[in-house]
Amino acid sequence: MTPILRIVWLSVFLIGYSVLVSLKFMWLPAESDVLGFVRYWLPISGAAIFCVAYLLPKEPAVWALPLLAYLVPAAWFRHAEFVDPLGVLVLIAGSAVSAFVFRRYLSG
């Protein structure tokens, strides 16, 4: 039962991550290069976060990878305005809660 709960918990976390990233770029026009990049980056980063968090729930990468993935579009296009401090705080808090829940209740 624990693997199913881990997958469900990670799915909820990744849905929140996707919503956070989507809200960050929702103001861009549909034909924007940045939005085109995010359309590909979001599933790739989500899959990477899922794999790392599922396989290494006790590692610091569970905290670092979502934050790095969130900041990649800003670094890729060199636009500081893509970095939302509130979004970064929400992501750090969500990663901390997720890592705590995994460590405490879902680690096998």
C-alpha positions, 0 to 999 in steps of 0.5 A, a space after each residue: 500500500 505504501 508505494 501507491 500512497 507515495 505515488 498519490 502524494 507525489 502526484 498531488 505535489 506535481 499537480 501543485 508544481 504544474 499549477 505554480 509554473 503555469 500561473 507564472 507564465 499564463 500572461 504570455 501570448 500563445 505563440 511565445 517562445 518561452 511558452 513553447 519551451 515551458 510546454 516541453 519543460 513542464 512534463 520533462 521536469 515533472 518526470 525528473 522530479 517524480 523519479 528522483 523524489 520516488 527513488 530518493 525521498 530522503 535526499 536533499 535532491 527532493 528539495 533542490 530539484 523542484 526549485 531548480 526546475 522552477 528556475 530553469 526557464 528564467 535562466 534559459 531565457 535570461 529573464 529575472 522577471 520570470 522568477 517570482 519570489 512568492 512562487 519560490 517560497 511556496 515551492 520551498 515550503 511544498 518541497 519541505 512538506 513533501 520531504 517531511 511526509 515522505 520521510 515520516 510516513 511513506 518511506 519504505 
